[in-house]
């Protein structure tokens, strides 16, 4: 790594300057974490993990471990899932699972579970003389990731996700998301209706997750309430080793957002964004009650679909104008809820019942890896 420049143009030459600049521009600090007394008060306020005894928790941990990949990269402790699986039937393995289960039931996260190593790698096609030209890869200790897999599975069953959220949710894949969007559009167009699509990306994604908003959502569900003390600890300050060019250059600390690389992170993000998507849908449907509007999302990729099934209303409709109005409303609600959208990745597509004449430019978008043109012929894909 050569000399760097940070986000405000300050030159960074020494390893210490680069380390501090990379941490400042990629992570950050929001406020001090809570003290021990505050954490204990939270545990008394909420019901705890009722209905999950020691034996059941150990069963959940073993099941989660069976679903892990032996090729998964280890964290700073260098212990892989493969090693944990090998000792599972030994006394050491049994004691490990027992200890982990006990901490889960008590809602505790030992600091070593959250310690990680962040490896900085150059982004393809970016300016590597700038801090943002490097990508942080967060390597978490496998024991910590195993615990988070169990919590992620339980929170998926809390009823807090939006009904049209896909990705990182069991049974809701990218294929299912794309199939739903395309099938609805094809049916509407076959009925001589009108269809328009807006596409948005959440800027920064997981780094923008707000703890207080997530906790507010968890309080709406009995299952969610059980995990509030644990989730609060999950959001506390995390220490990490910072490495580039094969050498650890120092330590960093952050408590902004949720930790990248965590198996729980996508589910926490979906819980946070769910009420924002709901607010967008309700506002749009109130403005256009006769339109069929849906906002399916794939993690941080948002799709805003407008379908007008009535062929008479669809005739002569200014779909481009409607999509612009829809985007303004979505952008406003996102801003009100601290959800930054990536303007450079905004796209829209008005679907056509008829194909364009030969040699005419065909409009298309790429969503979830699928190239979809305005006639849904998928020729470009």
Number of C-alpha atoms within 10 A of each C-alpha: 14 11 15 23 20 19 15 7 10 12 16 21 13 11 14 12 17 21 20 16 22 26 20 17 13 16 18 17 13 11 11 10 15 12 8 8 8 10 17 11 11 15 18 10 11 15 15 20 16 9 7 12 13 14 10 12 21 21 14 20 21 16 13 17 23 12 10 16 11 15 9 12 15 20 23 16 15 13 14 18 22 16 12 18 16 10 13 16 10 11 9 12 16 13 12 17 18 17 13 20 22 16 14 22 18 14 21 18 19 11 13 15 19 23 20 25 23 26 20 20 16 17 13 10 7 11 13 18 17 20 25 19 17 21 16 21 15 20 24 27 24 26 23 21 24 24 22 22 22 20 20 20 17 14 22 19 14 16 15 21 22 18 12 16 24 24 20 19 18 10 9 14 15 19 13 13 19 20 12 13 17 14 11 14 24 17 13 20 22 12 14 18 23 27 25 21 25 21 20 22 21 19 17 15 20 21 18 17 23 20 19 12 14 21 20 14 19 24 16 13 15 13 21 22 22 21 25 24 24 22 23 20 19 21 19 20 20 21 18 21 19 24 19 16 10 8 10 14 15 13 15 20 17 22 21 21 22 25 23 18 15 20 21 24 21 21 22 23 22 27 24 26 25 19 17 19 23 16 14 20 17 13 16 21 15 10 10 13 11 13 16 15 21 20 21 21 25 22 21 21 20 20 22 22 22 24 22 24 21 15 14 12 13 17 12 9 13 11 20 15 10 14 20 13 13 22 19 12 16 22 17 12 17 19 12 11 13 12 21 16 21 13 12 9 12 13 16 20 20 19 23 17 17 9 13 13 8 7 6 8 8 13 14 20 17 13 16 11 11 14 15 21 20 21 19 17 11 12 9 13 11
